Amino acid sequence: GYIFVSAQRRRGEMEEIMTKDVLDYFKTICSIPHPSGHEELLGNYIEEFAQNHELDYARNEIGNIIIYKEASSGYEDHAPILLQGHMDMVAEKDEDSSHDFLTDPLEIYEEDGYLHATKTTLGADDGVAVAIMLALLSDNSFKHPRLECLFTVQEETTMDGITHVDKDWIHARKMISLDGDVVGETNVSSAGGVQLTIRKNATFVESHDQGYKFYVKGLLGGHSGDAIKEGRGNAIKIAGLVLKACLDNGFDIRFSSLNAGQKSNAICRDGLFTFQSTSNKEELKAFIHKKMEEQKALYPLEPLDYTLEEEQSGHVILDSDALIHFLALCPYGVEKYSYYFNHFPVLSLNLGIMETTEKAVELILLLRSENEINLKLLVNEVETLASLFGLSVTPSDEYYGWSYDPDSQLRKSYKEAYKKAYDKELKEVPTHGGLETGHMSRIFPDMDIVTMGPNCIDIHTPKERLEIKTLYEVHDFLKNWLGEL
């Protein structure tokens, strides 16, 4: 279900300067709204670009586009190269900004060598990839193998673009992803993941024993890809451990509600756990205080704190012990480190969100793994544990990892070319976050992949900025390197 368009001998009505430079292309991209899920306008621009430059291209139903550039003379028998980046951008703005991401061009300005957007994200992640590919596609002055330039949608949200790539579009088995954000670094692996929703159907019964509001707060949190290796505290886990200790020591605890966290991919910083108890008030408060002091000692660099207040509530959840036991026993944090990279996580689990509704209590976990076998084993561990306590588990939003290849020939060539160009070593960086490269390596297990990109700082925030000279640097390096491939 996609249209394939062969190069048409026509010139579009749109004024298209045939030799824009890479920064001009990026500025044009900034003038076209393209938040995640709304990439059509930018897609139309890219499609028109292909027509104007008489390049073969295809666009499918979800909005992905591929443009082909035939090999330059003398390079016809070289293996083709896939260049790839995503069209969509994260749409974040300051509270006092009236910007409408669906209709308004970004207001960009240059300052001290950096390009910024006024009070919004800039979308250098990953507009720079689109700009670099368009600049190379419109340039006939350099030597290169056949190029396959893939533009995907919805990377920042669902990864639905990369999962709906038409397999027969792509013939290359060497891929250069342009979604890097630090010059001189190349990603060498990424995590796959799956979200698990743990559910306990809740039967609320009327009860008027002493009620308590237990609020755990003050933790640093952070992104569960980046910060999980820091060993930070998780409010859901801490509350589970403290309340299980209460049960183990003969205190009566019956939950009324559990609510914590906002995002499955963020380490939970705070949570409110309400319960009733017939136990002696002073003894219970003293015991929780003692257990929270023990937890504080485990996280000396975090301002962990809590409050415990009395309150009146009219109901409790039947059989809530199961939830407390599950929270205390559920794995959390880094489960496995890399053999190749010191202190780098390749398997982890985050307790992200806990929510109580009229019908159920739900806990949302995000598991990450570079390797599918490890991921399946950890999912099975959680499922087995949940079943022991009568809880259901529903997986969703699965995406795939890209495993480190110590023998990558493309990376070897990249390192040599980088050393020659800059007299510096290229830095190899694994990531515990998800990348589109994970899906590509699943669709094409023999795809050799590297990543690159200019310096993009504070991405996904309104402070996002692009170091302009590095955009030229990456473009020029890639242009030269393609002549050696």
N, C-alpha and C positions, 0 to 999 in steps of 0.2 A: 504493500500500500504506500508507495512513494513515487514521486515523479522523478524521472531521470531526464535531464536536459542536456543535449549535446550542444557544443558551442555554436551559437547562432551568430551569423555574420551581421551584426547590427550594433549600433551605438545607442545606448540608453539616452533618454531625454535628460536624465539627471546629469548636472555638470559634474564630471568626474575627472579631476586632474590625473593624468595617467601616471605621473611620477610624484605622488605625495610621499613625504618621508614618514618614518614610523611614528613620530610624535604627532604629525598632522592627522594620521589615521586614528591615533588614540583620542585626540581632541574631538574628532568627528563622532567617534563611538560615545563619548561623554555627552554629545548633544542629542543622542537618540535614547529615549527611555528603554531600559532593559533589566528591570528587577526579575528575580527568579519567578518562573511561571508566566512571564510576560515578555518573551524574547522576540515576538513576531516582527516588530518594527526593525530591530537590529538584523533579524534574519532576512527581511526583505531587502535591507541595504546590502547585505553580503551577497544575496542572490543577484541583485542588480549589478554589483561589482563583477561577479563572474561573467554575466552576460556582456558587460561593457568591455571586459578584457578577453572575450571570446575563449573562455576556459570551460571545459566540461565540468559539470557539477550535478549533484543530486540533493534533494531535500525530502525528508520523510514526514510522516504525519505528526510526530511529536515535535518536530522543528529542528532536528539535527541537520547539518549541512556538510557535504564534503565537496571540495574543489580539487581538481587535478591539474598539475602543471607537468607537461611532458619533460623528459630529461633533456638537458642541453646537449649540443653536439659533442660526440665523443663519450657521453655518459649513458648511452642507450642500454648498454649491457650491465650497468651497475644496479644493485638491488635497490628497489624503491624505498623511500623514507616516509614514515607517517609523522606529521606534525599535528599536535592536538592541544586544544584549550577550550574553556567553556565560555559561553556568551553571557550567562546571567551574572548578576552582582547582588550582594547583600544590600538590602535597602534599610539602612539605619540612619536616623537623623537626631540632632539635638532637640530637646523638648520645645525650645522656642522657635524651631524652624517650621515654616509653612510649606515646605517643598512637597510636591506631589510626584512620587516616583513613577506613576503611570503616565503622566503627561508632560512633566517639566524636564527640560534639559538640565544637566548638572551645571552649577555655577562654579567654574574652575578658575584658579589663579595660581601664578607662580610666585614662589618666595624662597630665597636662598637656595636655589637649585632644585627645589622640590615643587611638584604639582599637587595642589590641594583642591578639595571641593568645599564650598562654603556651607558649614554646618551639616554636611551629609557625608556618607561614604563616597569614595571616589570610583570604586569599581575597578581599580588597577588589578585587583583579583576578580576576574581574570581578563579584563579588557586589554591588558598588554599583550596577551596571547593572540587575540583577534588582530590587534594592530600589527604585530610582528609578522603574522601569516599573510595579511593583506599586503604589507610592504614587500615581502619576498615574492608573492604571487604576481605583483605588478612590475617587478624588476627583472629585466632581461639581460642585465650586465654581468651576471655571475654564473659560475659553473656548478651544476648540481645534478644528482640522479632524479628520476621521476619523483615528484612530490605529491603526497596525498594529504591535504589539509582538512582536518576534521574539527568542526565547530559543534559543541554539544550544548544542551540546555539543562536547566534545573540541577546543576551540580551542587549548589549551596543548600538545597532543600531535600529533594527526594532521591537524587542520583538517577532519576527516570530517563534522562537523556542518554547517558552512557549505557544503561541497561537495554535501551532500545536502538542500539546501533545496528544497522544492517550489515551482517557479516560479509556479504558479497561485495560491499563497497571497498573493502580493504584488502590489498594484496601485500602490502609491506609487512616485514617481520622485524623491522627496526623502528622504534617509536621514540620521538622526542616530545615529552609533555612540557608545555610552556606554562605550567601552573606553579612554578617555583617562586619564592618571594625573597630570596637572598642570593646575591651574586656570589659566585665562587663556591656554591653548595649544590649538591645534587642529591635528591632523595633516592634511596636504594631499596626501600621497602615501605609498605603501609599496612595498616590494620584493616581487617574485615570486621564485621560485627553483627550482632543481632540484639533486638530488644525483646525482653521477656516480661510479660505482665503476669504477676502472681496475684491470684484473686481468692479471697475468702468470702463466700456469700454470707451476709451478716443478718442474723436474727436479733433485733433489738428487743430487750425486755425491760419493763418498768422496774426501776430500782431507786431507792432514795437514801442510800448509804452516803457516807461522807465523800464528796467529790473533790478531785484535785486537777489542777492545770500544771503540767510539767513541761516547761519550755526550755529546750536545749538551743543555745545560740553562740555566736561569736567566732565560729570556725571560718577559716579562710576560703574554703571551697576551691573552685577552679575548674578548668576544662578537664573532663575525664580522660582525654587523650594525652594532653601535655602534663597535667599536674598529678596524675595518679601515682607517678614514680616518686613523688615527694613524700609519700606516706602520710598524707593529711587525714585528719579526722572526718568522720561522716556522722551527721546528727542522727540519722536513722539507726545506724549500727550502734552508736554509743547509747542511745535510748534503749535499744533492744537488750544490750548487755546489762545495763543498770537495772532494768525492770525484771530481767530473768534472775538476776542476783536476789532481787526482792522475793520472787516466788520461791527460789531455792532456800531462802532463809525463813520460810514460813509466813511471809506477809501475804495478805489477800490483795490481789490486783485484778480488776475487771475493767477492760477498756470501754470508754464511751466513744472516742474518736482518735484517729491518728492522721495528722496532716503535716507533710513536710516536702520541701524541695519544689522547684519549678520546671527543671529540665532534666531529661534522662541523661544528657551528656555533660551535666555539671555535678560536681561532688556536692552532696547536700550539706548546706551550711547551718540550717536551723530547722526546727520542727516543734510542733505543739502536740503533745500527747495527753489526752484527758482520760481519767479513770476514776473508779470508785473503790473504796476500801473500808473494811470493817476493822482493820488493824489499829492499834494504838497510834494516835496522830503523831505524838512527839517521837516515838520510837521509829516510825516510818520515815519521818522527815530527817531524823538524825542518820538513819541508814542510807537514804538516798544521797545526803550530803557527803557522807564518807565515800560512797561509791563514785560520786562525781569528782571528788578530790583525787581519787585514784586515776580516773580518766584524764583529768587535767595534767597529771604528772606524765602521762604517756604522750602528750602533745605540747611540749614545753614552748614551742615557737608559735602557738596559736592561742588567741585570747578566749579560749573556751569558757563558757559560763552557763548558768542555768537559773531559772526561777521555779519555785514550787509554791503555788497558791491554792488556797482552799476555794472551792466553788460548789454551788448546788447544781446538779443536773439530774434529769429524770429517767435516764435509761442507760443500760450497758449492753455490750455485745455478748451474746451467748458464746461460751467456749472460746474466749479470747486468748487463753493460754497458748494455743497452737501458734498464733501470730508472734507472740513474744519469743517462744522457742525457736521459730523459724528465723526471726531477725537475728537472734543471738548466734545461731549456727550457720547462717548463710555466708558463703565466702565473700570477701570484700577486698578490693585493692589489687595489687600485682600478684598474679599467680605464678608467673614464669618470666625469667629474664633471658635476653639474647645470648647465644653462644659467641656471636661475632662482635657485639658492641657492648662495652662495659656498662653495667647498671642501666640497660635499656629494656623496657618491658615489651614482651611479645604476647602476653596473655593477661587480661585483667577483667575485673568485674566492678561495676559501679552501682550503688544503690541510689537512684536518682530522685524518684518521686513517690510519695505515699499519700493516698487520698481516701477519705471515707465518704461514701454516698449513702443514700437511704437503703440501698440494697446490698452493698458490698464494701469490703476494704480492698484496695488495690495497691500493689507495690510494683514500680516499674524499674527494671534493671537493664543496664546496657553492658553487654559483654563485648570485648574486643580481642581479636587474635590475628596475628600475621598468617597463621596456619589453620586450615579448615579442620584438621583432625583434632587439634587442641581445643578448638571452639566447640566441636561436637561433644567432646568429653566433658567440658565444663557445663554445657547446657544440660547434659545428662545428669551430672552431679546435682544441679539445682532442681531439676525435675524430680529426681529420686527423693531428695530432701523434702520438697514440697508435698509429694504424695504421702509421705509418712505422717504429715500433719493435716492431711485432707484439704490441701490447697490446689487449685488448678493453675496450669502454666500455659500461656499462649504466646508463641513466638511471632514477631513481625519485623518489618523493615530490615530484612537481612541484606548485607552487602559484603563484598569479598575482599580478601587481603591479597597483597602482592608480596611474595616471599623473597628474601634476599638471595641474589644469585652471585656467589663469589667469583664466578667465571664469566661475567658479562663482557662480551667483546666490544659492544658499543660504549660501555662505560670506560673500558680500557682506552679506546680511541679518544673519547672525550677528555680523559685525564691527560693524555699525551698532548692533545691539541691545546688544552688549557695551560699546561705547563709551558709550552712553546710560546703561547701568546702573552702570558703574564708573568712568567718565571715564578709562579706560585703553585702550590699543590691544590688541586680541587678537593673540597671536603665532602666526604661521604656521610650522609645523614639519614638514618632510619626515622620513620615517624610512626607514632602509635595512633595517629588520626587516620581517617578514611580518605583515600584518593581515588580518582577515576581510574588510575593505573591498575587498581585491584580488579575492577571489572574487565579491563582490557586483557589482563594476564589470565583471567578465567576463560574469556571467549577465545583467546589465542594463546594457549599455554607456551608456545615457542616464541612469543614476542619478546624481543630484547628491548628493555626500556630504560631511559634516563630522563631526568627532569632538569629544567633550568628556568631562570626568570630574573628580572631586575629587582632592585631593592624596593620592596613595598613594606611600609612601616605602619603598625597599628591597623592592620586590615580588619574588616568587619566592624569598625567603629567610625564615628564622624571625624576622627583625627587622622584617618587614613591618608597617606601621602606616598608619592612615587618619586624616587630620586631620578631626575631626568637623564643625567649622563649615563646612568646604568642601563636605561632603556636602549640608548644608542649602542652601548657596549655589548649587550646581549645580542642585539640585532646584527651588529657587525661581526661578532664572533661566530654566530650561527651561519651567517652568509659565507664566511671563509671556510668554516668546518665542513659545510655541505659539499664543498669542492674536493674534500679529501675522502668522502664516504663513497 
